[in-house]
Amino acid sequence: MSITLNPNLFVSLSPLDHVKPHPINDGHFDPAYAYKVLGVYNASETSECFFILSNTSRQVWFISQRHLRAYKLIECDEFFVEIDQAKQVLDDKNSIEARVRPITSTI
């Protein structure tokens, strides 16, 4: 079985309590950031899927899909972005597109 992911997929954390290892407490992931999905691993023995993410210390972790929510599709090469900053990047992009107007002739 093959899984195809959009290369621009970013996820946010919504960790379950009382789970080891815990993404925030043990994995040092910050819930103020969205993380780029670097890959996926699905063990054939279980239905659980693990997303490969890099925390803000650039450590690579396998995080269960149970702790994650799809955030946005963002075109960038960063491993993580601040959630407010990601919103600003999209707002700026839309603002630039809104300001571009066709050139008109004055003749």
C-alpha positions in Angstrom: 0.0 0.0 0.0 1.3 3.4 -1.0 0.6 6.8 0.7 1.0 10.0 -1.2 1.2 13.3 0.7 1.1 16.8 -0.5 4.7 18.2 0.0 3.3 21.4 1.3 1.3 19.8 4.2 1.8 21.4 7.6 0.3 20.0 10.8 -0.5 21.4 14.2 -0.3 19.6 17.5 -3.3 18.5 19.5 -1.7 15.9 21.8 -3.5 13.4 23.9 -2.9 13.4 27.6 -1.1 10.6 29.5 0.7 9.2 26.4 4.4 8.3 26.3 6.4 9.7 24.6 4.4 12.9 24.7 5.1 15.2 21.7 5.4 18.4 23.8 6.9 17.1 27.1 9.2 14.5 25.6 9.6 15.5 22.0 10.0 19.2 22.7 7.5 20.3 20.1 6.0 23.7 20.6 2.2 24.0 20.0 2.7 27.6 18.8 4.3 26.2 15.6 3.0 24.2 12.6 5.3 21.5 11.4 6.0 20.4 7.8 5.3 16.7 7.2 8.6 15.2 6.1 7.3 11.6 5.6 4.9 9.0 6.9 5.5 5.5 8.4 2.7 3.0 8.7 3.5 -0.2 10.6 1.7 -3.1 9.0 0.9 -4.6 12.4 -1.3 -1.7 13.5 -3.6 0.9 11.9 -1.6 3.6 13.5 0.3 6.0 11.2 3.3 8.0 12.2 4.2 11.4 10.7 7.9 12.3 10.5 8.4 15.9 11.8 11.3 18.0 12.9 10.9 19.9 16.2 12.3 23.4 16.7 15.6 21.9 17.8 15.7 20.1 14.4 15.4 16.7 16.0 13.5 14.3 13.8 10.6 12.4 15.5 7.9 10.0 14.5 4.6 11.4 15.9 1.4 9.4 15.9 -1.5 10.8 13.7 -3.6 10.8 16.9 -1.7 13.9 18.1 -1.9 15.9 14.9 -4.4 18.0 12.9 -4.0 19.2 9.4 -3.0 22.9 9.5 -2.5 24.3 6.0 -0.8 23.7 2.7 2.1 26.2 2.7 4.7 26.6 -0.1 8.0 27.0 1.8 11.1 25.0 2.6 11.0 25.6 6.4 10.6 22.6 8.8 8.3 24.6 11.0 6.5 28.0 11.0 4.9 30.0 13.8 1.2 29.6 13.4 0.6 33.4 13.5 3.5 33.9 11.0 2.0 31.4 8.6 -1.2 33.3 8.7 0.7 36.5 8.0 2.6 34.9 5.0 -0.7 34.0 3.5 -2.3 37.4 4.2 0.8 39.1 2.6 0.6 36.9 -0.5 -3.1 37.7 -0.9 -2.5 41.4 -0.3 0.2 41.4 -3.0 -2.0 39.7 -5.5 -4.8 42.2 -4.7 -2.5 45.2 -5.4 -1.3 44.0 -8.8 -3.3 45.7 -11.5 -3.0 45.5 -15.3 -1.1 48.3 -17.0 -3.4 50.5 -19.0 -2.5 52.8 -21.8 -2.9 56.5 -21.3 -2.8 57.3 -25.1 
